[in-house]
Amino acid sequence: MKRLVRIIFFLCLLLLGMQAQAENNNSGVQEERKFKLINKIDTTYIAPNHYNWVFRVEQSTWYEHFKLGSHASDQHLNFRPDLSPKVGLYLGWRWIFLGYNFNLGDKKKNEPKKNELSPNFYANKFGVDLYYRKTGGDMKLRSYKGFDMPNNSAFEDMRFDGLKNQLFSANASWIFNHKRYSQQASYRHNTIQLQSAGSFIANISYTYQKISFDHEKLPVEMKGQLDPKMKFGQLRYKNYSVGFGYGHNWVLSKTWLASVSLLPSLSYKDSSIGGYELTDGNWTKNLNFDFITRASVVYNNGKHFAGAMLVFNGYNYRRSDLGVSNSFGTLRIYTGMNFWKKKKYRTNH
């Protein structure tokens, strides 16, 4: 936690330094020219960004789901924690943004802390996202299949702290119709979409994920029947993916905007289980389909904004003898403001 606070403090100082340099750089004109090619817009569709800084505070609710399965024995375990609210802070300077979400945990209930760190860079033409998420320790066994027990629902909703997950991803996306379609208006709120527009979106990404599963914490009746392939202990994989999708912004009024984007991707996974590399003569067995879905409704008058945003990710791992899928979604309710106008938009009184 202390390390993350230091990282955020350092990045804030870096943003302030970049802001000061821009202010002293011939009223920011030279800097604007550097980014002209990647930020060129059609001003009949997108209002230019008048401010240097954007700040947002949010309350978010996380949804997670893990499914572990053996194809040979047709056994399945489904885990999902209770929905839990988080607090988030978000700070951006022009094209660079940093978000941090956390919960404090409940010491009385021995609930673990969950953290999410998301620095990113967004221009009109392309965007780069870095993402770190750590969860687990508070799962519940929601359903199961393939076990011979008198009461097949005896252990439903049982607390299970033997499943944990760490995920890091780096994504780069390219907006084809960037002059008329603004992702920043939908998800960063430092520009305004003036007319409805959409765009095809291309994406390349790298994801590292570590899933830890301690089957010894399952009920005794289930441990004795559990397929050996599901006693993997720890699954690590590197995921390389290429995606292609579409996003659209609907301008509902002068200050209201709705948006949806869907980005399916084809992924290649390089994986290891229990410290052993998995090799297979048929490399196509390492191919899987993943997806990212985003939707938002935003009120933005240029300076102040508020809205709701839903982001849903799905990851799938498939082998001939084991299947692991995990999906997580985040609903964010937020409010914020743009501030510190650029010099060229300031008026003298």
N, C-alpha and C positions, 0 to 999 in steps of 0.2 A: 504493500500500500504506500509506504513512504517513498519507494522508488518511483512509483507512478506519479505521485505528487511532485517529485523533483523533475520528472520528465515534462509534466504539464507546465510547471513554472518556467523551465528552460525554454520551451516552445513559445510561451507567451512573451518572454523577453526577446526571443528571436523575431517574433512578429512585430513587436514594438520597434525594434531596430530597423526592420525593413520599412516600416511605416515612416520613421524619421528620415531614412535615406531617400525615400520617394518624395517626401515633402521638400527636401533640399535639392532635388534633382530637376531644376528648371521647372518648378511648379508641377512636377510629375509628368510633363509632356514626353520626355525621352523614354520614361518607363512605359507609358501608354503605347508608344510606337513599337517597343519590343514585343508587346503582346497583341498587336493589332491583327496579325494574321490568324491567331487562334481565337480571337474574341470578336471578329467582325460579325455584325448582326444587321438584320433588316429592321429598322426602327419603327416600321409600321406594324410589326409583329411582336417585337421585344423592346421594352423600355430599357435604356442604358442604366447601369449601376451608378448611382449618384454618391454612394457612401463607401468609405474605406473599411468599416467594421460592421460585423453583425454579431449579435449576442442572443442566445436562446436558453431558456430554462424549461425543463420538461418533466413530466411524470410518465413513465413507460411501464407497460405490462408485458412480461415475457411468457411465451408459450414454447414448450419443448416436447419432443416425442422421440423415443428411441425404440426401434424394433430389432430384436435379435432372433435369428432363425436358422435352423438346420434343415436343408433340403432333403437329406437322407431319411431323417426320422420324422419330418413334418412337425417339429416342435417350434413354437414361437413364444417369445416373451415380449410384452409391450410395457414400456415404462414411461411415465409422465409425472412431473412434479405438479403441485398446486400452482395456480397462477400467482405470481408475486410481483408487486409494484417496485419500481426503482426510481431513483432521482437522477436527473441528468443535467449537465451543463455543456454549453456549446459555444465556441468562440471562433470567428472567422475574420480574416483580413483579405479582402479582394478575392483572391483565387485559392487561398490556403485556409483550411478549416480543421478544427480539432474538437472532438466530442468525447465525453467521458461519462459513463453511466455506472451506478453502483447501488448496492443496498447495504444496510448496516448489519444485517443478520439479527437473529433473535437469540441472545445468549441463553435465555430460559428454555427455549425449545431446541437449543444446540443447532440452529440453522446456519449453514455456511454462507460466507460472503460471496457475492457474484459480481464480476466486473466486466466492463466492456470499454475498450479504448479504440477510437476510430479517427485517426488523422487522415486527411485527404486533400487533393488538389483538383479544382474544377475550373476549367475554362469553358467557353461556349462550344468549342469543337471537340474536346475530349476531357476525360476525367480519370484520376488515379485514386483508388481507395486502398488504404491499409486498415486492417481490422483484426482485433484480438478479442477473444471471448473465452471466459473460464466459468464453467458451471458444473453442477453435479453435487452429490452428497445428500440430496434431499428428494430423491426420486421415490415414486410409488409404483408398485407393480399393479398395473391397471387391468391386464387380462393376460391369459396364457392358453396354450393349446398343445396337445400331444402328450399329456401326462395322465397316468392312470390313477385317479383318486376318487374316492366316494363322492366328495363334494367339489365339483370343478370350479366353484367360485369362493372357496374357503379363504384364499389368500389375496383376493382382489382388494385393491386400495391399501395393501400393506406397505408400510414405509420401508424403503430399501436404500441404504447409503453406500452400496458397493458399485455404483456406476458414476463415473466422472468423465468430463470431456474438456479438452483444451483445443482451441482452434485459432489458427492464424491464416489470414488470406491477403493477397495482393491482387487487385483487379485494375485493369486498364480498359476503358470503354471509348469508342469512337462514335460521335453523333454525326450522321450523314447530313441531315437537314438542320445544321446548327444555326444557320442564319435566321430561321423562323421558329424553331422549336427550342425551348430553354428548359433543361433539367434543373438549372439553378432556381428558376421561378417556382418549380414544383417542390424541391427538396432542400434548397439552400436559402431561398427567400431574399436574396439581394438583388434580384431583377424582377420585373413584372411582365407576364405574358399578356399582350394586348389583343391578339386575335388567336383563335383556336388553330392548332397546328400539331403535326406529329412527325416522327422520324424513325427510320430504321436505325438500329444500334448494334454495333459489333463489339465483342468483348473477348479478352484473353485474361486468364487468371491462373494463379498458383495458390494452392491451399495445403497447409500442413495440419493434420488432425491427429490427436492422440486420445483414444477411448480406452479407459480402464474399467475392467469388469471383474469383480470378485465374486465368483459363484458360490464361495463358501458362506456368504451371507444370505443365501436363499434358504427357504424352509427345508428342514431335513427331508421331508417327503418328496421334494422336488430335486434336491441334490443327487439323490440316489438314482434318479431316472434321467438326469440331464445328459444329453448327447455329448460325448467327449469333444466334438468339434466346437461346442459352445463354451468350453472351459478355456478360452483363449487368453485370459488374463489381461493382456494389453494389445490393442491393435493400433499400429501407427501407419499412416499412409500419406504420401505426397500426391496431390491431385493437380494435373495439368489439364486445362480445359479451354475450349474455343466455343463461343456462343454467338448467336445472332437472334435478335428479337426486335420488338417495336414498342415505342412509347408515344402517348398522345396526351396533349393538354387541351382541356375544354374551358374556355373563358365563359363563366356563367354571368358575370357582370363586370363592372369596372374594377371591383376590388376582390371578387371571388373567383377561384380557380379550382378545377378538379383534374386529376391526372391518374393515369394507369400505365404501367410498363411491364412487359413480360419478356424474360430473357432465358430461354432454354439453352443448354450447352452440352456438348459431347466431351466427356472427361476420360483421361487415362490415369489410372492409379498405380503407383509404385508402392508396394506395401510390405509390412512385416508383422508377424504375430508372435508374441512372446519372445521377441528378440531375434527371430529367424526370418530371413528374407524369403518371400514367396516367389517362386519362379514357375513358369508354365510355358510349355512349348508353343501354345497358341496364345499369342499376345492379345488377340481380340477379346479374350476373356477378362482383360483388365479394363475394357471400355464400359462406361456407364453414362447414364443421363442424369444431369443435375439441373436445377432451375433457380432463378431469383425472380420474385414478383414484388412490385412496389405499387402503392396507391396512396393518394393524398387528397385532402380538401383543405384549401388555404384561404384565409382572409389577409390581404396585404394592401395597405394604403400608401406604400412607398417607404414609410418610416417605421410603422408598427405592424406587426403581423401576429397571427394566431392560427392554429389549425390542428389537424390530426393526420397521422401518417402510419401506414401499415407496410412492413417489410417482411417477406416470407422467403426463407431459404430451404432448399431440400438437397440432401446429399445421400447418395446410394453407393453401397459397397456390395458387390456380388461376386462370389466364387462358386465353383461347382458344389461345394459342401457347406458353405456358410454365407449368410446374408445379413448385413447390418445397414439399416437406414436410419438417418436422423434428420429431423426437420425442426426448425425453430422460427418463430415469428415474433415480431415486436410491434405493439401498438403504442404510438407516442402521441400524447396530448401536450401541446406546447404553446408558449407565447414568447415574443422577443421583439427586438428592435434593431434597425440599422442606424448607425450613428457615425459622426466625424465625416462630414461631407468632403468630397474631393475639392481641391482648390478651384477647378474650373467651373464647379456648380455653386460656389459660394457667391452670395450677393453682398455688396457693401451697403451699409445703412448710414 
